[in-house]
C-alpha cells in the first residue's frame, strides 16, 4: 500500500492510508495516515458496521483536507466493540496481549500524540 500511495501522489493524486499499524506507515513514508487500534484485517471496523466505517472514512477525508504537511498521522480513538458474552471475535484475530514490539510502538505513538496535543 505505501508504494501505491506514493505512486498516486507522484501522479498528482492525494492519498490517505487507513491502517492498524500507523508506526509502519510513518516509517515507510506514507503521505497521510489514519491509525485505528482494531484487529488486523479490519481497519474500518466490523463487517456491516456502516456507522463506524463511514465515520472512519470521513476522518480520512478530513485529514486529506486539513493535513498541513507530508507524513501527517491522525490516530482515531475508536474502540473495537465487545460482543455480547465476551470478546471472542477480537481474540480470534489477535493475541490476548500485544507482542513486546507492538506494545512498545503503541506506547510510543500514544506518548507522541499526547506531546503533540500538549504543545
C-alpha positions in Angstrom: 0.0 0.0 0.0 2.7 2.6 0.8 4.3 2.1 -2.6 0.9 2.5 -4.3 0.1 5.7 -2.2 3.5 7.2 -3.2 2.9 6.3 -6.9 -0.5 8.0 -6.8 1.0 11.0 -5.1 3.7 11.3 -7.7 0.9 11.4 -10.3 -0.8 14.2 -8.5 -3.5 12.3 -6.6 -3.7 12.8 -2.9 -3.9 9.7 -0.7 -4.7 8.7 2.9 -3.8 5.3 4.3 -6.2 3.8 6.9 -4.2 1.3 8.9 -4.0 -0.6 12.2 -0.2 -0.1 12.1 0.5 3.7 11.8 4.0 3.2 13.1 5.0 1.3 9.9 3.1 3.8 7.7 5.3 6.5 9.2 8.5 4.5 8.7 7.6 3.7 5.1 6.8 7.4 4.3 3.1 7.3 3.6 2.0 10.9 2.9 -1.1 10.9 5.2 -2.2 8.2 7.6 -5.2 7.5 9.8 -4.5 4.9 12.5 -7.0 2.8 14.4 -6.4 0.2 17.0 -8.6 -2.6 15.5 -7.8 -6.2 14.9 -5.7 -7.0 11.8 -7.7 -7.0 8.6 -10.4 -4.7 10.0 -9.1 -1.1 9.5 -12.6 0.2 9.0 -14.3 -1.8 11.8 -16.5 -4.8 11.9 -18.3 -6.1 8.7 -21.7 -4.5 8.4 -21.0 -1.6 10.8 -21.7 1.2 8.4 -21.7 3.9 11.0 -18.1 3.2 12.1 -16.9 2.6 8.6 -18.5 5.8 7.4 -17.0 7.8 10.4 -13.5 6.5 9.7 -13.7 7.3 6.0 -14.9 10.8 6.9 -12.0 11.2 9.3 -9.6 10.1 6.5 -11.2 12.6 4.1 -11.0 15.3 6.8 -7.2 14.6 7.2 -6.9 14.8 3.4 -8.4 18.3 3.6 -6.7 19.5 6.8 -3.2 18.0 6.6 -0.5 20.7 6.9 2.4 18.6 5.6 3.7 15.3 4.4 3.8 12.4 6.8 0.9 13.6 9.0 -0.7 10.8 11.1 -4.0 11.1 12.8 -4.8 8.5 15.5 -8.5 7.8 16.0 -9.9 6.8 19.3 -12.4 4.2 18.2 -12.7 1.1 20.4 -13.3 -2.4 19.0 -16.8 -3.2 20.3 -17.2 -6.1 22.8 -19.5 -8.8 21.6 -22.3 -9.9 23.8 -20.8 -12.6 26.0 -17.2 -11.6 25.5 -14.6 -10.6 23.0 -14.2 -13.8 21.1 -14.1 -12.1 17.8 -11.2 -9.9 18.8 -9.4 -12.9 20.3 -9.8 -14.8 17.1 -7.8 -12.2 15.3 -5.2 -11.1 17.8 -3.3 -12.5 20.8 -4.6 -11.6 24.2 -1.6 -9.4 24.8 0.3 -7.4 22.2 3.8 -8.6 21.5 6.6 -6.6 23.1 7.4 -4.7 19.9 3.7 -3.9 19.3 3.3 -2.7 22.9 6.4 -0.5 22.6 5.1 1.0 19.3 1.6 1.7 20.8 3.2 3.3 23.8 5.5 5.5 21.6 2.6 6.6 19.4 0.4 7.5 22.4 3.2 9.4 24.1 3.9 11.2 20.8 0.2 12.1 20.4 0.0 13.4 24.0 3.1 15.5 23.4 1.6 17.0 20.2 -1.7 17.7 21.9 0.1 19.4 24.8 2.1 21.8 22.6 
